[in-house]
Amino acid sequence: MTRSLRLAIALVTLLAGAMPDPAAAVDLADTPIVSVGGAVTEIIASLGAAERIRAVDTTSTYPAAAVAGKPNVGYMRQLSAEGILALGPVRVIAVEGAGPPDVLKLLAEAGVKIDRVADEPSPAGLLAKVRSISALVGRKTEGEALTAEIEAGFAALARERAMRTAHPRVLFVIALQNGRPMAAGAKSAAAAMMLLAGADNAVSGFDGYKPLSDEAIVAAAPDAVVFMDRPGLTAADLLALPAIAATPAGRRNAVFGMDGLYLLGFGPRTPAAARDLMAALDRHLAGASK
Amino acid sequence: MSAAGTVAVADLTRARRRTGRIALIGLGLLAAAALVLSLGTGPLAIAPDRVVAILAEAATGRVVPGTDSAVVLAVRLPRTLAALLAGGALGVAGALMQGLFRNPLADPGLVGVSAGAGLAAALVIVLGDRLVGASALPAMALPFGAFLGGLATTALLYAVATREGRTSVTILLLAGIAVSALAGAGTGILVYLSDDRQLRDLTFWSLGSFGGTTWSKLAATGPLLALALLGALTLARALDALVLGEAEAQHLGIPVERMKAAAVVLTALAVGAAVATAGVIGFVGIVVPHLVRLIVGPAHGRVLPASALLGAALLAGADTIARIIVAPAELPIGIVTALIGAPVFLHLLIGRGTRLA
């Protein structure tokens, strides 16, 4: 035991000076990309660079053509150093918050080029994200076209929003936790989308996603409840909760789901997602008043 | 007749000692096999002779830079050594606690170190983020905080359980339950305060992983793990005497109070450093000593080293599986240890459980 320990310690000291040189330069224009983050993958695909994506993470679910059949490096916050190295010479383009930090450090030390992309859930944040990714993949022209398209989308959305008089109060449920709705508070992507869709967040007073008590749900009195579509969460599940059934949304049956990445991802489809949300709210609230 | 009886007993003792020695050698080989397997296996296929060549290059200080050498030297070697050391330390800590409490259900978590480390880690993840932001947080803040939290909780418990220089093992156990619950409540508050991202970090942390073990991290926690491991091995005789009872052990010349303090401190050190290295890895501390007793019998002179070897082999093996099973992604190791260890343990209990009863 002692001897093997001594050996281990000797190895540690030896290797400290013998690490491989990380500066082994790679040609970025042709290096395959490991795309980490659903919106990152979407943007790379929208720039016409989908064929350069070598692998994706579990949050990358769209477009199907860009992600189908590609190796999956796991959840974006739990990447594996060796798994990514095993993909051959690649570079990683990861959304801010990907990790763990130690794994990214190891990858960088092993010579993998890693780029982090800021991810602020707002129109300006989305445009910045598109610009930095288009620079990273060397598709600046396509990047300009895409940002112009997204800006036009937001402008059209703003015009539609300006014509609206109704500002429905919306409760966004990201998941059910032990039968309790986890609702979106301030500073969440869901709250940002509600603003874009001309709606108000029915709950306030906390940041991010928190479980709501029955009384808080009733007190919030949402006109509509939007939830993240996922296996095991349906409108019927939410309507079965007495607290939700007691709200205006519950009484009008104005409870509907939307795809998580589409609605919350802040990718190229965001203006369309906001318009879809707006239309869905109108449909549910109009249908209810009859 | 009686002479023949004595001879038979002596033969039996000798035979048992020989089996114990063979078992220890076998476990040593198992740990060595886990080391070799771990260095040679992973999502990136590297031929065994290439692994050996890279290690030889490293030993002479002439490494040819490349993906292979980076994977073996910067990715696999530190995490494998960390897994061996942490597994050994957790295994031996379990044996220490079961010996100290004279109860096969005792777990290193009983002295509060896991709960304290968990609370400290949650503090770092949630409040550290609020104070300075996730990116400004020093990389060692989480492991260092977890380690200190574990030690602090254990120190508190020990102070509660000690009156006039005597430590009551019963109060230690009961206070451990209370303090763990308190620390759990504190962690619960922080979980409630955490945002989605912090919650994910906490969850992954509580499942454990050797992914991202760097040489600098190993250099920080490795010596602590080694110290706890080696220190525990010196307590074998005292633990054997303690089986008879505290007063009896005292009569046999064992400094019982000092020995209890040593067992608690070494356990806190082992679990604190293991948690700091890889997050929470349950199951090893409680189950490894049981498996070991089924193989080498109850004498601590064999149980302690055997627990170290089996713990090391188990974690290094589990880490290898965690690395390859969903490649290029990676499974948290706590899932693997429980998924593979628990059925094996159950199987052994069903087959040979009568020996424990």
HADDOCK unambig.tbl for C-alpha pairs under 7 A between the chains (distance, minus, plus):
assign (segid A and resid 11 and name CA) (segid B and resid 59 and name CA) 6.98 0.50 0.50
assign (segid A and resid 14 and name CA) (segid B and resid 59 and name CA) 6.51 0.50 0.50
assign (segid A and resid 14 and name CA) (segid B and resid 61 and name CA) 6.81 0.50 0.50
assign (segid A and resid 15 and name CA) (segid B and resid 58 and name CA) 6.23 0.50 0.50
assign (segid A and resid 18 and name CA) (segid B and resid 58 and name CA) 6.37 0.50 0.50
assign (segid A and resid 18 and name CA) (segid B and resid 61 and name CA) 5.68 0.50 0.50
assign (segid A and resid 18 and name CA) (segid B and resid 62 and name CA) 6.91 0.50 0.50
assign (segid A and resid 18 and name CA) (segid B and resid 63 and name CA) 6.10 0.50 0.50
assign (segid A and resid 20 and name CA) (segid B and resid 63 and name CA) 6.83 0.50 0.50
assign (segid A and resid 20 and name CA) (segid B and resid 65 and name CA) 4.46 0.50 0.50
assign (segid A and resid 20 and name CA) (segid B and resid 66 and name CA) 6.77 0.50 0.50
assign (segid A and resid 20 and name CA) (segid B and resid 70 and name CA) 6.01 0.50 0.50
assign (segid A and resid 21 and name CA) (segid B and resid 65 and name CA) 5.94 0.50 0.50
assign (segid A and resid 71 and name CA) (segid B and resid 328 and name CA) 7.00 0.50 0.50
assign (segid A and resid 72 and name CA) (segid B and resid 328 and name CA) 6.51 0.50 0.50
assign (segid A and resid 72 and name CA) (segid B and resid 329 and name CA) 6.60 0.50 0.50
assign (segid A and resid 73 and name CA) (segid B and resid 328 and name CA) 4.88 0.50 0.50
assign (segid A and resid 73 and name CA) (segid B and resid 329 and name CA) 4.18 0.50 0.50
assign (segid A and resid 74 and name CA) (segid B and resid 329 and name CA) 4.44 0.50 0.50
assign (segid A and resid 74 and name CA) (segid B and resid 330 and name CA) 6.82 0.50 0.50
assign (segid A and resid 79 and name CA) (segid B and resid 329 and name CA) 6.21 0.50 0.50
assign (segid A and resid 79 and name CA) (segid B and resid 330 and name CA) 6.86 0.50 0.50
assign (segid A and resid 80 and name CA) (segid B and resid 211 and name CA) 6.31 0.50 0.50
assign (segid A and resid 80 and name CA) (segid B and resid 328 and name CA) 6.88 0.50 0.50
assign (segid A and resid 80 and name CA) (segid B and resid 329 and name CA) 5.60 0.50 0.50
assign (segid A and resid 80 and name CA) (segid B and resid 330 and name CA) 5.56 0.50 0.50
assign (segid A and resid 81 and name CA) (segid B and resid 212 and name CA) 6.93 0.50 0.50
assign (segid A and resid 82 and name CA) (segid B and resid 43 and name CA) 6.58 0.50 0.50
assign (segid A and resid 82 and name CA) (segid B and resid 44 and name CA) 6.78 0.50 0.50
assign (segid A and resid 82 and name CA) (segid B and resid 71 and name CA) 6.54 0.50 0.50
assign (segid A and resid 82 and name CA) (segid B and resid 75 and name CA) 6.76 0.50 0.50
assign (segid A and resid 83 and name CA) (segid B and resid 43 and name CA) 5.53 0.50 0.50
assign (segid A and resid 83 and name CA) (segid B and resid 327 and name CA) 5.61 0.50 0.50
assign (segid A and resid 83 and name CA) (segid B and resid 328 and name CA) 3.79 0.50 0.50
assign (segid A and resid 83 and name CA) (segid B and resid 329 and name CA) 5.92 0.50 0.50
assign (segid A and resid 84 and name CA) (segid B and resid 328 and name CA) 6.01 0.50 0.50
assign (segid A and resid 86 and name CA) (segid B and resid 43 and name CA) 5.68 0.50 0.50
assign (segid A and resid 86 and name CA) (segid B and resid 44 and name CA) 4.28 0.50 0.50
assign (segid A and resid 102 and name CA) (segid B and resid 212 and name CA) 4.62 0.50 0.50
assign (segid A and resid 103 and name CA) (segid B and resid 211 and name CA) 6.55 0.50 0.50
assign (segid A and resid 103 and name CA) (segid B and resid 212 and name CA) 4.21 0.50 0.50
assign (segid A and resid 106 and name CA) (segid B and resid 212 and name CA) 6.48 0.50 0.50
assign (segid A and resid 110 and name CA) (segid B and resid 67 and name CA) 6.74 0.50 0.50
assign (segid A and resid 110 and name CA) (segid B and resid 70 and name CA) 5.39 0.50 0.50
assign (segid A and resid 208 and name CA) (segid B and resid 195 and name CA) 5.51 0.50 0.50
assign (segid A and resid 208 and name CA) (segid B and resid 196 and name CA) 6.62 0.50 0.50
assign (segid A and resid 209 and name CA) (segid B and resid 195 and name CA) 6.55 0.50 0.50
assign (segid A and resid 209 and name CA) (segid B and resid 196 and name CA) 6.46 0.50 0.50
